[in-house]
Amino acid sequence: MMAPIMTTRVLRANLMLVLTALIWGLAFVFQRIAAASLGTMTFNASRFLLGALSVIPLIRILPRDVVDGREMPRRHAFRRALLPGTLAGFILFGGSVLQQMGLVGTSAGKAAFITGLYIVLVPLAGLFFRHRPGLNTWAGALLATAGLWLLSVTAAFTMSRWDALVLVGAFFWTAHILVIGRFSERVPVLHMALVQYLVTALLSAVGAVFTEPWNFGTLAGAWIPIVYGGVFSVGIAFTLQIFGQKDSPPAAASLILSLETVFAALFGALFLGETLGGRELLGAALMALGMVLSQLEFRSKGAKA
């Protein structure tokens, strides 16, 4: 009697993760649109503040977090999430800023595939925690590296600065996943999310004040990418990810979430008219294959993706 119930739960969880990947894939399109008119810091400050506001009702509506086997009162949850959330917020700030800066000059699909390298980098980062990656992880890393070369490095052996920014950002996303994975079982998750979004919004706002001109008309004109990036990409997708990963096996969750790269390429072609040449398509295919291969036997307890 239990098997069908578990199967249904896993199926429901996997569908949540597919929807999460779809939302994140489409987010690259809206980020690309915003990059054409809004400064990186201004856009990030706006969307992460909106994302934080969208999480607050969830904290009030959803059941209280269970940490260390017991229900935690909300008045203690925020205090417990403050330090881990702040650390995650600084890392999230770095990753989101680099990604958004890169999207000024690279396509949504290419940025998504380069960002998706975190799926390979997370298990490789386990070396620093004495987790020895398997042969599949090393093979996946080699394939992903070869794919990145074909996707982003020109015949003159140069990489555009836009692709390079996104690539450096992938290391920040890797660190963010590791931090979230380390604290997610000991800290109220939604409260941690709220803190990290507020920290990212604050850092972005400070950066915008000192580096970008303020224009309310331009900000109001980009309200659609801001709302999508804040409410859907941050608030809704993050919540779906939390509940999806509770019942989906880690390796399956990783592979499903990596679909955001495919969705980003499809939506970029559909809405922005972006195309990839034969060399770039081969590179994207090798990267996707490397992502899949690296996750086939990866069972690290702490990884998000």
Rosetta blueprint (number, residue, H / E / L):
1 M L
2 M H
3 A H
4 P H
5 I H
6 M H
7 T H
8 T H
9 R H
10 V H
11 L H
12 R H
13 A H
14 N H
15 L H
16 M H
17 L H
18 V H
19 L H
20 T H
21 A H
22 L H
23 I H
24 W H
25 G H
26 L H
27 A H
28 F H
29 V H
30 F H
31 Q H
32 R H
33 I H
34 A H
35 A H
36 A L
37 S L
38 L L
39 G L
40 T H
41 M H
42 T H
43 F H
44 N H
45 A H
46 S H
47 R H
48 F H
49 L H
50 L H
51 G H
52 A H
53 L H
54 S H
55 V H
56 I H
57 P H
58 L H
59 I H
60 R H
61 I H
62 L L
63 P L
64 R L
65 D L
66 V E
67 V E
68 D L
69 G L
70 R E
71 E E
72 M L
73 P L
74 R H
75 R H
76 H H
77 A H
78 F H
79 R H
80 R H
81 A H
82 L H
83 L H
84 P H
85 G H
86 T H
87 L H
88 A H
89 G H
90 F H
91 I H
92 L H
93 F H
94 G H
95 G H
96 S H
97 V H
98 L H
99 Q H
100 Q H
101 M H
102 G H
103 L L
104 V L
105 G L
106 T L
107 S L
108 A H
109 G H
110 K H
111 A H
112 A H
113 F H
114 I H
115 T H
116 G L
117 L L
118 Y H
119 I H
120 V H
121 L H
122 V H
123 P H
124 L H
125 A H
126 G H
127 L H
128 F H
129 F H
130 R L
131 H L
132 R L
133 P L
134 G L
135 L H
136 N H
137 T H
138 W H
139 A H
140 G H
141 A H
142 L H
143 L H
144 A H
145 T H
146 A H
147 G H
148 L H
149 W H
150 L H
151 L H
152 S H
153 V E
154 T L
155 A L
156 A L
157 F L
158 T L
159 M E
160 S L
161 R H
162 W H
163 D H
164 A H
165 L H
166 V H
167 L H
168 V H
169 G H
170 A H
171 F H
172 F H
173 W H
174 T H
175 A H
176 H H
177 I H
178 L H
179 V H
180 I H
181 G H
182 R H
183 F H
184 S L
185 E L
186 R L
187 V L
188 P L
189 V H
190 L H
191 H H
192 M H
193 A H
194 L H
195 V H
196 Q H
197 Y H
198 L H
199 V H
200 T H
201 A H
202 L H
203 L H
204 S H
205 A H
206 V H
207 G H
208 A H
209 V H
210 F H
211 T H
212 E L
213 P L
214 W L
215 N L
216 F H
217 G H
218 T H
219 L H
220 A H
221 G H
222 A L
223 W H
224 I H
225 P H
226 I H
227 V H
228 Y H
229 G H
230 G H
231 V H
232 F H
233 S H
234 V H
235 G H
236 I H
237 A H
238 F H
239 T H
240 L H
241 Q H
242 I H
243 F H
244 G H
245 Q H
246 K H
247 D H
248 S L
249 P L
250 P H
251 A H
252 A H
253 A H
254 S H
255 L H
256 I H
257 L H
258 S L
259 L H
260 E H
261 T H
262 V H
263 F H
264 A H
265 A H
266 L H
267 F H
268 G H
269 A H
270 L H
271 F H
272 L H
273 G L
274 E L
275 T L
276 L L
277 G L
278 G H
279 R H
280 E H
281 L H
282 L H
283 G H
284 A H
285 A H
286 L H
287 M H
288 A H
289 L H
290 G H
291 M H
292 V H
293 L H
294 S H
295 Q H
296 L L
297 E L
298 F L
299 R L
300 S L
301 K L
302 G L
303 A L
304 K L
305 A L
